[in-house]
């Protein structure tokens, strides 16, 4: 049975009303009646979150690894509801001279899990600063006076391999310092923390990094430094124990270079929240203390929790310390901070109807991106992805950097999109493919793909396939699970341009509008959570047909799985296929 042009639209899913860039989520809402909230406050992968307060406003950033735009910036006024307002890394990622053209050149090879690790965001002397570690190159900084606007080109504060998780501190006497950890995979040692003197302008480390704490015996795998000063003490807040099972350590000293005392302020305890650690202490304008941290949920990534906190004997006790031992347990629900309530509760953006000339702030590519890859056609309210040539060492779709993806918004959701595939009419371009994909260390996709066709082999046929690739990031081959033919029809005006194929003018052909869908469901809790996704399609937006069986979703390298679109081609030409995306909508 062939797919034919759809004859009707459904008002349920095909609404053409404008989607606000930030709106009340259809999938997750942390707000509870009675001025309470539930954790996670963001049920999406904003790993290693850090937060700073400026007046009545709170700003968050998180690890973005090889996803760009990187270092997404979120804003809140109540610590519960957050919206994406921008990103600090938008253009070319800086590469140290000795690495150009080598293994770290993103133009030659995708960099799963590399680049941007564990940032710190701070406000000092009229500027917002973000410091971040690249485990292969060193510690860098970018800054701005407007977190919604453009950030400066990153500068290398300290060059070198193996340094990660840095955080600045400007002292009362005008001196500045930078704390950081180290990655055992690059440095050959882990579980030690450093402090280095830094220039007051924050642009350069001006002395050697000195080890100020060794956690091998008491706090193994300690990393993720956050540097504070309070009540005459210097504090380094650091997670220990590993990503999935760790706890929150606090170190304090009267001298930035130590010696440091240690304390555990938050652990899983009797809660169901595995590994509650690595995050930010914030004090509110109304005198309260709070702590934001992540919880690792496997395929869903590291989601964000908010914990009440209080200072006891100059140590921060985080969460609910029911037994009075000084170490709190993570809370599931709690009274909201004493802050002005958000008029319109929001979560990071999900839906998109592509009616803006710019990409929605929730979207990221899998590497520093090219503006040749896409066009946001605001006049026609659609996104067009252009076919990008596959890299030289191409094994499967995990090697593509031009996949346009966003984070899973919560554990259980359905994502539906309206798409059209417009291949290059030349039969020589067989193998063009584009579609709807969930990507992690494995992937699954509903895709259109072209092949040579016709009696003389000089035509183009198109198929809709459901493909799965297990071990994708290890170079394994994908499998076609199900497929069926798709009719290609000549496009009407304004597609009047003819494309010459063997000197014979031909119009662009296209598939019908197809509605693609993935329904994601979770099972288990905490560290045993699992995720499965069922893919399906429809011709009218009403009746959906499953393709294959549920796909076992797996997280990516240091990130959660993501969902979105891609368009690629095996040939090197001056033009390729188009994937037009009318809208995408997320529902429970």
N, C-alpha and C positions, 0 to 999 in steps of 0.2 A: 504494500500500500504506500503510495507516495503522499508527501505533504503537499497540500494545495493552498492557494491564497485564502487567508481567513476572511470570512464574510461579515463578521460581527465583532463588537467590542463589549466587554463587560464593565459596568460602572464600578464593580467591587474593587478590581485591581487596576483598572486602566485610567484612573483619575488623572486629568491633566492640570489640576490645580497646582499652583506653585508650592514647592516644598521649601520651607524656610531652612536656611543653612543650619540653624540649631533649633530643635523643637523637642517637645515632650516625646520621649521614646515610646515606641509601640511594643518594645520587647522587655525593657527593664526599668523599674522605678524604685529607687531606694527610699522614697518618702513614705512614711507611715502615718496613720491618724494619731492624734494626741501629741503632736509636735515631736515625733520620734522618727528614727531612720533605721534602716537595716543594712547590714553589710553583705556583699561588698557595695560600696557607694558607686563604683564603676565596675561593672561585671565584664570588663574587656581588658585586653592585654596592654596595660600601661605599666610596664615592669620598671622596677627600681625607681619609684616616684620620688621626686623632691619638690618641695613647696616653699615659697617665701611669701610674706605678707608685706604689702605696701599700703599703709592707711587702712582702708576698709576692704581692700581687694586682695585676693589670693591667686597666686600664679603657680602652675604646676608644669613640670616637664618630666620626661622619662626616657629610658633607653630606647633607641630606635634601630640600633645595629645597622644593617645594610638597607634599610627601608628609607626611601626619600620621597617627598620632603621629610627631612629628619628633625629630631628634637621638636616634636609638636608641642605647642604651648596651649595650655588649658587655663581657664579663668573661672573663679567662683567668688561669691560674696558670702556663702554660708557653709562652706567646706563639705557640703553634701551634693549639691547640684553643680555640674561642671560642663563647660562648653569649650570646643576647640576654637581658638582665635587666630592661630597662625602656626608658623614653623620657623625655627632659627636657621636650618640648613636647607636651602632651596636649590642652589646651583651646584657647580662642580665641587666635588669633595676634595679637600686639600691632600696632596700626596707629597711626602718628603722627596727631595731630589734623588736620593739614592734608590728610591723605590719606583721611579718612573719607568714605565715599560716593562716592569717585572711582575712578580706574582700578585702585587696589590693593585695593579692597574685595572680598574673596574671595566674599562672598555674591552678588555680581553677576556675577562672571566668574572662570573658572578661571585659575590663575596658573602655567602651564607654565614651569618653569625659574626661577621667582622665589623669594624669601624666603631660605631658609637655605643660605648658602654657607660652605664651608671652616671648620669650627669648630676650636677648640683646647680641650682638656680639661686642667685642672690641679688639683692639690691643694695647699691653702695654709691653714695655721692652723686645721685641723680641718674645712675645707669643701672640697667639690668644686665647681669653677667650670667653666662652659662659656661661652666667648666666640665670637661668630659675627657674620658680616656679612650684611646684607640690602642688596643693591646699590642699592635704591631708597629706603632709609630711614636706614641707618646701621649702627652697631655696637651689639650688645646682649649682655647677660650674664644667665645664670640659674645658681643654685647650690643645693646641698643638702648635708646631712651624711650622707645615705644614698643612694647612687647607684641602689639598687633601689627607692627610694621616690619621694616627690613632690619636684619641683624648684620653686623659687620662681617667681613671675610674672616674666617677663623685664623687665629695665630697660634703657633706652637709655643706653649709656655715652657714645656720641657720635652725635648726630643729623646727618644730611646724606646727600646722594645721591652714589653712586659709590664709597663706601668698602667694602672687602671684606677677608676673609682676615686676621682680627686674632688676636693672641695676647698674653696678659699676661706680665709678669715682675715678681716681687717681689724687690727687691734686698736685700743683706745689711744695708744701713743703714736699712731700713724704707721706703725710697721704692719707688714702683711705676711701671711703664711699660706702654704698649700699642703694639705694632707693628701695622701693617696695610698692605695694598696698595690699589690702586684699579682699578675696572672701566672700561676705555676706552669701553664702550658707554654708560655713564652719565656718567663724569667728563670724557670728551673727551681723556683722556691715559692712557697705561698705561706699564708697565715702570719704574715708580718705587715705592720703598718708603718708609714713614713710621715715625716713632716719636713718641709723645706722652706727656707726664707724666700719671699717673693717680693718683687718690686712693688711699690705702693700703687702704681698704675695697673697692676694685675696682669701685666703682659709677659713677664719673664721670671722664672726661678733664678735667684741670684746667689745661690749657694747649694751645697750638696744636700740631697735627701738623706735624712738620718732615720734609721729604724728607731721608733719610739715604743713599739710594743711587739712582743712575740707571743702569738696565741697557740703555738703548737701543743702545749701541754693542757691548757685550760679552755681555750676558745678556738678549736681547730677551724680552718677555712674562714678565718675572719677577713673581711674585706669591706667594700661599700662605704667608705668613710664619709661622715658628715661632721663638719667642724663648727663648734659653737663656743661662745664665751658667756658665762652667766655667774653672777655673784662671786666674782674673783677666780672662778675655776675655768680652765679650758676643758672642753668636752669633745671627745671623738665618739660619735655614735656609729656602730658598725654591726652588721649581721655576722653571725657565725653558725657553723654546723651544716652548711650546705643549703642549696636553693629550696629543696622540697621539705626539709625537716628542721630548718634552723631556728634560731632564737635571736633576740635583740640584745646586744651587748652595749654597755655604756662605759666609757673610760674617762677619768678625770684627773687633772693635775693642776698645780699652781704655776706650771711652766709649760709653754707650748711644746717643748722637747722632752717633757716628762721629768721624772718617772710617773707613770699612770697607774691609778687604782682601777679595778674592774668591778662591774656589777651587771647582773642580768635583770632587765626591766620588763621583759615580755617574752612569753613562751606559749606553746600550744596548751599546755596544762590539760584541763578536762574539756576544752572546747573542741569543736570539729574543724577548726581552721589549722591546717598543717602549715608549718614553717612561717609563722607570722613575724616578719622581720624586713629589714632594709627599707628605710623611708625617711620621713621628715618630721621633726618636732616644730610645731608652730604655736606661738602665743597670740591670742586674739586681742583685738582692741578693747575687749571687755574683761580682760584679765584671766581668761581660761587657757588651759594648755591641752593640746591635742597632738596625736601622732598618726601619720598616714603611712601605710606599709603595703606590701604585696602578699598575696597568697598564690602559690603555683598550682594551677589547675590543668596541667598537662596540655591537651589539645587546645584549651581555651587560653593558654598563656598565663601571665601573672596579673591578677586582678587587684583592684585597689580597695583597701579597707580603711576605715576611720576609727581610731580608738580614743576614748577619754584618757586623760593623763593628769597626774599631779606630782608636784615636787615634794619629796619627803627626805629631810636631812641631806638636801642638795643632790639627791638622785631622783630621776624621773621614773615614777611607777606608772606603767602603761597598761591599759585595759582594766579589768575588774579583778582587784586583789581581794577575793572573798576570804581567803584563809590568812591574810595579813602577813604573808612571808616576804612581802616587798617585791614580788614578781607577779605581774598581772596575767590573767588569761584573756585571750581575744574575745570580744563581745559580738553577739549576733545582732542584737538590737540595742538602742540606747536613746536617751533624750538628745535632741539636736543641740548643737552649740548655741549659746546665747548670742545670736547674730540675726540681723534682719532677714526674714524669710524671703526666699526667691519668689517673685511674683508668678513666674512661669517655670515650674520645675523642668530642668533640661538634663540631657545626657549627651555625650559626644554624638555628632551627626551620624545618621545611618542612611535614611532615604535620600535619593537624589533624582531630580527630574531634568538635570543638565540644562537649566534655563539661564545659566550665568556664563559669561565668557571665560571664567576661570574654573578649574576643577574644584569640587568640594573639598574642604579641609580634611575630611576623613580619609581621602585617597592617598595611597603611596605606591611608588614603583619599587622594584627590588634592586635598586642601585641608583646612583646619581643619574638623572634622567635627561632625555633630549626632548626639546619642544617639537621635533619632527615626528614624534610618536603619536600625537593626538591633536584633536581640534574640538573645542567646546563651542558648538554652534548655537548661540543663544537665540538667534532668529528662528531656528527650527526646533529649539528645545531638545537637542540631542547631543550625544557624545559620539565622535567618530574616532576609532582607533585605526591607525594605518598599519599595514603589514610590515613588520620589521624583520630584516634578514637574520636568520638564526646564526649564533656564533660558530666559529670554526670547529670548536670541540663541542658538538651538540649531541647529547645522549637522549634527552627527553625534555619535557617542558619545564623541569626545575632549573634548567640552564638559562631560561629566558629572564632578562632583566626588565623587559617592557610590559610584564603583566601588571595591570592596574588593580590594586587590591585594597580591601579594608578589613579591619579586625572583626572577629566574631563579636557581636554586641552583648551576648549573654549565652547561657547554656542551651536553651531551647528556643528556636526561632525558625521562621521560614523566610527565605529571600527569593523574590520573584522579579524577573526583569523582562522587558520587551526588547527584542533584538532583531536585526536584519543583517545578513551576510551578503556582501557585494564583491564577488571575486574579480580578479583581473581577467578579461575575456580571452587572453592568449592561452591556448592549450599548453604552451611551453612552461606555464607557471603552475603546473600540477603540484599538488602537495601544499598549497596555501591552506592555512587552517586558522580558525578563530573560534572563540567560544567563552563559556561560563565555567569557572574553575574554583575548586577549593585546593589550596596549596599548603603543604607542610613538608615534612620529610618524605611523605607520600603525597600523591595527589589524585584527584578524580575530576573529570571534566565532561560536559556536554559540548561537543564541538562540531562545527562545519568543516569539511575538508574536501578539496577538489581533486579530481583525477581526469586523465585523458578519456575522451569518450567520442561517440559518434562512429559511423561506419568507416570513415577514413582515419579515425584516431586523432582528428584535428578539432574536435569539439571539447567541451568541458562538462563533466557531470559533477554533481555535488552530493555528499552524504552527510547525514547527522549521525554522529557516533557518540557513544558513551565509553570513555576510556578510563582505566585505572592504572596507576603505577605505584607499586610498593617498592621501597628502597630507592626512590627517585633521586635523592641527593647523593646516593652511592653509585649512580650511573646505571641503574637497572632499566630494562626495557619496559615500556608500557604495554598494556593489553587492551585490545578492542573487545569490550564485553557485549555491546549491542550496536546495531546500526540500521539505518534505512535510508532510501533515496530521498532526495529533496528536489522538487521542481525548481528550475531557474527560469524566471520570466524577464523579458525585456523591460527595463525601467521606463516609465513615461517621462515627459518633460518635467523638470528642466534638464534631464540627462540626454541632451541632444548631441553631445560630442561623440564622434565616432573614434573607435580605437582600432588602429590598423593591426591585423593579424595576418601575416604573410601577404601584406599589401591589400588585404580585403577589409574595408571598414566594417566594424562591428560595434553595436551598442553595448553598454554595460548591462549585464543581467544581474538578477538578485533573487535571493530566496524570499518567500513570504515573510511577514512578521511572525516571529515565533516567540512564545512565552516560555522562558526557561526558569526552572525552580530547583532549589535545594531545601529540604526540610531537615534540620539538625536537631537531634535529641541526645540528651545525656542520661547516663546511668551511673550509680555509685555516687559517693561524696568524697570530699577531701582529696587525699593522695591516691584514692582508688577510682577517681572519676574517669569515665570513658565517654566517647562521643561517636555518633554515627550519623551519616547524612544520606538521605534518599534523593536522587536526582529524578526530575520529571520534566515533561514539556507539554505544551498545549498550542493549538492553532487559534483558539478563540478566547483564551484567558479564563475559560470556565471549566472545561474538562481536561484534566491533566493525566498523562500516561507515564507511568514509571519506566525508567530505563535502568535495567540491571537491578541489583540488590543493594541494600544499604552499605555504604563505604565506611570503613573504620578510620575515622579522622585521627591524624597524628600531628603533634606540634611540629613547628619548624625548628631551625637551629637557634636556640635561645629565645624564640618568639612563639606565640600561639599561631594556630592555623589561620589563614585569611581567605576571603572570598572575593571574587571579582571577575575580570575579563582579560583576555589576551588576544593578540593577532600576530601571527608570524608566517614566514615563508622561507623555503629552503634555497630559493634562487636569488641571484643578485641582479636586480633590475632597477629601472628608474621609477617604477611605480608598482604597487601591489594591491592586494585586496583591502576592502574596508569592512570593519565591523561597526555598525551603527547601533547605539544603545539609546533607546528612547527614555527609559526610566528604570530604576530599581527601587523596590519597596520591601521593607522588613516588617513582619508581623509575628505574633506569638504562635 
